[in-house]
Amino acid sequence: MDALVEQPLARAALRGEPIIPTIVPTTYWISQGIAEPIAYSMERFQFQLVDRKYTFAHVIYFGPATTDIDFIPHHDLLVSHWRRYIKNLTERGRAKAFFIERFQLRQSVLDIIVPTLMQQLGQLGELGLCDCSIGRNGLLLISKYLSKNRSLKRLLLNENQIEDVDIAKALSSAVKYHPSMEEVCLSHCGLGNNLDILPEILGGCNHLKTLRLNGNNIGSESIAQIKAFLAGNQTLTCLRLDNNLLSDADALHISAALKMNTNLHYLYLKGNAFSYHGKKKMMDTILDAASLNSIVESNHNCEIVFSFPVAASHINEKFWSPERKAQSKIILALYGVGDIAQAAQYFRDVPLELIPYGLELIQKELDCLEQHDAISFGMKNAPSHILSRLFCFLRVWNLPWLFNNGVQPMQICSEA
């Protein structure tokens, strides 16, 4: 150890005083061959650990000083700083959320922080250890103490590789039986690299509200598990599957799951290999324009998020009643799913007593949607003028029906 660090510690030990870790400056780290931006971040990090606000804050975050640093490497000289910080946090801390990002956390550090965070901080609701290279033993340690924790509602382990089934089983079991967990984030953890891992993870997440699995190389080989997970889930409101390897062959499975799941509010799918046709198959679940009944029976809760706005998804996003959403989708269909005359065929067999409501409906404007949204997925022939829609409506409706129900033209004129 460098004399800069060694001598103060030795003097304190000889005097029988508690050893207070010395701040190791940037110059020392540079002398050890560490790049200057990282060296500066390492010095800054030590000052953070002795700063009172990082002990008493409700939300605590540790990360590199700048975004261009990949991560801060582990060094044994930092362990004593961690130990003292965690001791102070245990005695006086009030943290409700604790996040570490892009720090290399070796087992010697994890053994210090994980038991304290998960057992002794009873008020901690959120824990994030993202891109920390915690490895197999670190994930097993987290799973062990997670099973003893009762307070966590949100767990973020993004960019830590889950490479074998044993880790997946341990983590899944801990999440499954956790009494208050609502959100688990496992983005960029390599879950699709081993086909046996994702089923284990999904098996423990049936009670969550949010599950983030974006960037995991998940492909068509796993679509059966995803379909089963979605179709039978009663609590999930947000699922992130963006930036994976799903394709058009998987669109029908996702559509089938969405027909059975009416709780999901957000499904993120951008960055996959879906073509226009695959996206259209899934959007048909949200707006099935085959008939009036199919529109009404469409999924009115889920917003499917692609890389561009889609009108029907925007309707689902609104905090409206199902009736108002269905009505808006009928109007959207009349704006031009294919040919307007074909869309107006919905009303051919509408009973006479409902015609006033139909006339009122087709005159409404899509005030919640932009024009570029309305033309998404082939909605290109939308007659925006109300008179055009009224004409199409009356042209396809069976007008003789009006007179076959005992109402004579002269009677109508005389009443008028």
C-alpha positions in Angstrom: 0.0 0.0 0.0 1.2 3.5 -0.8 2.7 5.5 2.1 0.1 8.2 1.5 -2.6 5.8 2.7 -0.6 3.4 4.9 1.1 5.9 7.4 -2.1 7.6 8.7 -3.8 4.2 9.3 -0.7 2.9 11.1 -0.5 5.9 13.4 -4.2 5.6 14.3 -3.8 1.9 15.1 -0.8 2.6 17.3 -2.7 5.2 19.3 -5.7 2.8 19.7 -8.0 5.2 17.8 -10.8 4.1 15.5 -9.4 3.8 12.0 -11.0 6.5 9.7 -10.2 5.7 6.1 -8.1 8.3 4.3 -9.3 9.9 1.1 -7.0 8.5 -1.6 -6.5 11.4 -4.1 -6.8 11.4 -7.9 -3.0 11.6 -8.2 -2.5 8.3 -6.5 -5.0 6.5 -8.8 -3.3 8.0 -11.8 0.1 6.8 -10.6 -1.4 3.3 -10.5 -2.2 3.5 -14.2 -5.9 4.5 -13.9 -7.2 7.0 -16.5 -7.8 10.5 -15.2 -11.6 10.6 -15.5 -11.9 7.3 -13.6 -9.3 8.4 -11.1 -11.3 11.6 -10.4 -14.5 9.6 -10.0 -12.8 7.3 -7.5 -11.7 10.3 -5.4 -15.2 11.9 -5.7 -16.8 8.6 -4.6 -14.8 8.6 -1.4 -15.9 12.1 -0.5 -19.5 11.0 -1.2 -19.1 8.1 1.3 -18.1 10.6 4.1 -20.7 13.2 3.1 -23.5 13.4 5.6 -26.2 13.8 2.9 -25.4 10.4 1.5 -26.1 8.9 4.9 -29.3 10.9 5.8 -30.9 11.2 2.3 -34.0 9.3 1.5 -32.8 8.5 -2.1 -29.1 7.6 -2.4 -27.3 7.2 -5.7 -23.7 6.3 -6.5 -22.4 6.4 -10.0 -19.4 7.7 -12.1 -18.9 11.4 -12.3 -19.5 11.5 -16.1 -21.5 9.5 -18.5 -18.5 8.7 -20.7 -17.0 6.4 -18.0 -18.0 2.7 -18.5 -17.6 1.8 -14.8 -15.5 2.5 -11.7 -13.2 -0.5 -11.0 -12.9 -2.2 -7.6 -9.9 -1.5 -5.4 -9.2 -2.9 -1.9 -8.5 0.6 -0.7 -12.2 1.4 -1.1 -13.4 -1.5 1.1 -12.8 0.4 4.4 -14.8 3.4 3.1 -17.7 1.1 2.3 -17.5 -0.5 5.7 -17.6 2.8 7.6 -20.3 4.2 5.3 -22.6 1.1 5.8 -22.0 1.3 9.6 -23.2 4.9 9.6 -26.1 4.1 7.3 -27.2 1.4 9.7 -27.1 3.6 12.7 -28.5 6.8 11.3 -29.7 6.2 7.8 -33.3 6.8 6.5 -32.8 5.6 3.0 -35.9 4.5 1.1 -34.2 4.0 -2.2 -30.5 3.0 -2.8 -28.9 2.8 -6.2 -25.4 1.9 -7.4 -24.6 2.1 -11.1 -21.5 1.2 -13.1 -19.4 0.3 -10.0 -17.5 -3.0 -10.0 -18.7 -4.6 -6.8 -16.6 -7.5 -5.7 -17.7 -10.1 -3.1 -15.8 -8.3 -0.3 -18.0 -5.2 -0.9 -21.3 -7.1 -1.5 -20.8 -9.0 1.8 -20.8 -5.6 3.5 -23.6 -3.8 1.8 -26.2 -6.5 0.8 -27.1 -7.9 4.3 -27.4 -4.3 5.7 -29.5 -3.0 2.9 -31.9 -5.9 2.8 -32.2 -6.7 6.5 -31.3 -3.8 8.7 -32.9 -0.9 6.7 -36.5 -1.9 7.2 -37.8 1.2 5.3 -35.9 0.5 2.1 -38.4 0.2 -0.8 -36.1 0.3 -3.9 -32.7 -1.2 -4.5 -30.7 -1.0 -7.7 -27.3 -2.6 -8.4 -27.0 -2.0 -12.1 -24.0 -2.8 -14.3 -22.0 -3.7 -11.2 -20.3 -7.0 -12.4 -21.7 -8.7 -9.3 -21.2 -12.1 -10.8 -22.7 -15.5 -9.9 -22.0 -15.4 -6.2 -23.2 -11.8 -5.9 -26.6 -12.7 -7.5 -26.9 -15.8 -5.2 -26.2 -13.5 -2.2 -28.8 -11.0 -3.3 -31.3 -13.9 -3.7 -30.5 -15.2 -0.3 -31.2 -11.9 1.5 -34.1 -11.0 -0.7 -35.9 -14.1 0.6 -35.5 -12.6 4.1 -36.5 -9.1 3.1 -40.1 -7.7 3.6 -39.9 -4.0 2.5 -38.6 -4.0 -1.1 -41.1 -3.1 -3.8 -38.6 -2.5 -6.6 -35.5 -4.4 -7.6 -33.1 -3.3 -10.4 -30.4 -5.7 -11.5 -29.9 -4.4 -15.1 -26.7 -5.3 -17.0 -25.6 -8.1 -14.6 -25.3 -11.3 -16.5 -27.5 -14.2 -15.4 -25.7 -17.1 -17.0 -26.9 -20.3 -15.4 -30.2 -21.9 -14.4 -29.3 -22.1 -10.7 -29.0 -18.3 -10.4 -32.3 -17.9 -12.2 -34.0 -20.4 -9.9 -32.7 -18.7 -6.8 -33.7 -15.2 -7.9 -37.1 -16.4 -9.2 -37.9 -18.1 -5.9 -36.9 -15.1 -3.8 -39.1 -12.8 -6.0 -42.0 -15.2 -6.1 -42.4 -15.4 -2.4 -41.6 -11.8 -1.6 -44.6 -10.2 0.2 -44.4 -6.7 -1.3 -42.3 -6.9 -4.6 -44.0 -5.0 -7.4 -41.3 -4.3 -10.0 -38.3 -6.3 -11.2 -35.9 -4.9 -13.8 -33.6 -7.4 -15.6 -32.7 -5.4 -18.7 -29.6 -6.6 -20.7 -28.9 -9.6 -18.4 -28.5 -12.1 -21.3 -31.7 -14.0 -20.4 -32.1 -15.2 -24.0 -28.7 -16.7 -24.3 -29.8 -19.9 -22.4 -33.3 -21.1 -23.2 -33.8 -22.6 -19.8 -33.3 -19.3 -17.9 -36.3 -17.2 -19.1 -38.9 -19.8 -18.1 -37.5 -19.9 -14.6 -37.5 -16.1 -14.3 -41.1 -15.8 -15.6 -42.2 -18.4 -13.1 -41.4 -16.2 -10.2 -42.9 -13.0 -11.6 -46.6 -13.7 -11.9 -47.5 -11.3 -9.1 -45.5 -8.3 -10.3 -47.0 -5.1 -11.7 -43.9 -4.2 -13.8 -41.3 -6.5 -15.5 -38.5 -5.2 -17.6 -36.8 -7.7 -19.9 -35.6 -5.4 -22.7 -32.3 -6.0 -24.4 -32.0 -9.7 -23.5 -31.7 -11.5 -26.9 -35.1 -13.0 -26.4 -36.3 -14.6 -29.7 -38.9 -16.8 -31.2 -37.7 -19.9 -29.2 -39.1 -18.3 -26.0 -42.4 -17.0 -27.4 -44.5 -19.9 -26.0 -43.3 -19.0 -22.5 -44.1 -15.3 -23.0 -47.5 -16.1 -24.4 -48.4 -18.4 -21.4 -47.0 -15.8 -18.9 -49.1 -13.0 -20.5 -52.3 -14.9 -21.0 -52.6 -16.1 -17.5 -51.3 -13.0 -15.7 -53.8 -11.1 -13.6 -51.6 -8.4 -12.0 -49.0 -7.2 -14.6 -49.6 -3.7 -16.0 -46.2 -3.1 -17.8 -44.0 -5.5 -19.7 -40.9 -4.3 -21.6 -39.7 -6.6 -24.4 -38.2 -3.9 -26.6 -34.8 -4.4 -28.3 -35.1 -8.1 -28.4 -35.2 -10.6 -31.3 -38.9 -11.1 -31.7 -40.3 -11.2 -35.3 -43.5 -11.5 -37.3 -43.8 -15.2 -36.5 -44.3 -14.2 -32.8 -47.0 -11.6 -33.5 -49.9 -14.1 -33.5 -48.8 -15.5 -30.2 -48.7 -12.0 -28.6 -52.0 -11.1 -30.1 -53.6 -14.3 -28.7 -52.2 -13.5 -25.3 -53.5 -9.9 -25.4 -57.0 -11.2 -26.2 -57.0 -13.1 -22.8 -55.1 -10.4 -20.8 -57.2 -7.3 -20.0 -54.9 -6.0 -17.2 -51.8 -5.1 -19.2 -51.5 -1.3 -19.8 -48.1 -1.0 -21.5 -46.3 -3.5 -23.8 -43.0 -2.2 -25.2 -42.0 -3.9 -28.5 -39.9 -1.3 -30.3 -36.5 -2.4 -31.5 -37.6 -5.9 -32.5 -37.7 -7.4 -36.0 -41.5 -6.9 -36.7 -42.4 -5.8 -40.1 -45.5 -3.7 -41.0 -47.6 -7.0 -41.2 -46.4 -8.3 -37.8 -47.3 -5.0 -36.2 -50.6 -4.9 -37.9 -51.5 -8.4 -36.5 -50.9 -7.1 -33.0 -52.7 -3.8 -33.5 -55.7 -5.8 -34.7 -56.1 -6.9 -31.1 -56.5 -3.3 -30.0 -58.6 -2.3 -33.0 -60.3 -5.2 -34.8 -62.2 -3.4 -37.5 -63.9 -6.4 -39.0 -67.3 -5.3 -37.5 -68.9 -3.1 -34.9 -69.0 -6.0 -32.4 -65.3 -6.8 -33.0 -64.3 -3.1 -32.4 -66.3 -3.1 -29.2 -64.7 -6.4 -28.1 -61.2 -5.3 -28.8 -58.6 -4.9 -26.0 -59.2 -1.4 -24.6 -56.5 -1.4 -21.9 -53.1 -2.2 -23.5 -51.0 0.4 -25.3 -48.5 -1.3 -27.6 -45.5 0.9 -27.9 -43.5 0.8 -31.2 -41.0 3.3 -32.5 -43.8 5.5 -33.9 -47.2 6.6 -32.7 -50.2 4.5 -33.4 -53.7 5.9 -33.1 -55.5 3.0 -31.5 -52.7 2.7 -28.8 -53.2 6.4 -28.0 -56.9 5.7 -27.3 -56.0 2.9 -25.0 -53.6 5.2 -23.1 -56.4 7.6 -22.2 -58.1 7.4 -18.7 -61.4 6.9 -20.4 -64.2 4.4 -19.8 -64.3 1.3 -22.0 -67.4 2.7 -23.7 -65.7 5.9 -24.7 -62.7 4.1 -26.0 -64.8 1.8 -28.1 -66.7 4.8 -29.5 -63.4 6.5 -30.4 -62.2 3.4 -32.2 -65.4 3.2 -34.2 -64.8 6.8 -35.3 -61.2 5.9 -36.0 -62.4 3.1 -38.2 -64.7 5.4 -40.1 -61.7 7.7 -40.7 -60.4 5.1 -43.1 -59.4 1.6 -42.3 -59.1 0.7 -45.9 -62.0 2.3 -47.9 -64.5 4.5 -46.1 -67.4 3.0 -47.9 -66.3 -0.4 -46.8 -65.9 0.8 -43.2 -69.4 2.3 -43.3 -70.8 -1.2 -44.1 -70.7 -1.7 -40.3 -74.0 0.2 -40.1 -75.9 -1.5 -42.9 -78.0 -3.6 -40.5 -78.2 -1.1 -37.7 -81.9 -1.0 -36.4 -83.9 2.1 -37.2 -84.0 3.3 -33.6 -80.2 3.4 -33.4 -79.7 5.5 -36.5 -79.8 8.8 -34.7 -77.0 7.6 -32.5 -75.1 6.5 -35.6 -75.5 9.9 -37.3 -74.3 11.6 -34.2 -71.3 9.3 -33.9 -69.9 9.7 -37.4 -70.0 13.5 -37.0 -67.6 13.5 -34.1 -64.0 14.5 -34.6 -60.9 12.6 -33.4 -59.9 15.4 -31.0 -57.4 13.2 -29.1 -55.4 12.2 -32.2 -53.0 13.9 -34.5 -53.5 13.5 -38.3 -50.2 11.6 -38.6 -51.5 9.1 -36.1 -54.8 8.6 -37.9 -53.0 7.5 -41.1 -51.0 4.8 -39.2 -51.4 1.2 -40.5 -53.0 2.1 -43.8 -55.6 4.7 -42.6 -55.0 6.8 -45.6 -58.4 7.3 -47.2 -60.0 9.3 -44.3 -62.6 11.8 -45.5 -62.1 14.5 -42.9 -65.2 16.4 -43.9 -68.3 15.6 -41.9 -70.6 15.7 -45.0 -68.5 13.1 -46.7 -68.9 10.7 -43.8 -72.7 11.4 -43.6 -73.0 10.6 -47.3 -71.1 7.3 -46.9 -73.2 6.4 -43.9 -76.6 7.1 -45.7 -75.4 5.5 -48.9 -74.8 2.1 -47.4 -77.6 2.0 -45.0 -80.7 0.2 -46.2 -83.0 3.2 -46.6 -86.1 1.3 -47.7 -86.1 -0.1 -44.2 -87.3 3.3 -43.1 -90.6 2.9 -45.1 -91.1 -0.8 -44.4 -91.7 0.0 -40.7 -95.0 1.8 -41.3 -93.6 5.3 -41.8 -94.8 6.9 -45.0 -92.9 9.7 -46.8 -95.9 12.1 -46.7 -96.3 11.6 -43.0 -92.7 12.6 -42.5 -93.1 15.7 -44.6 -96.3 16.7 -42.9 -94.7 16.3 -39.5 -91.8 18.4 -40.6 
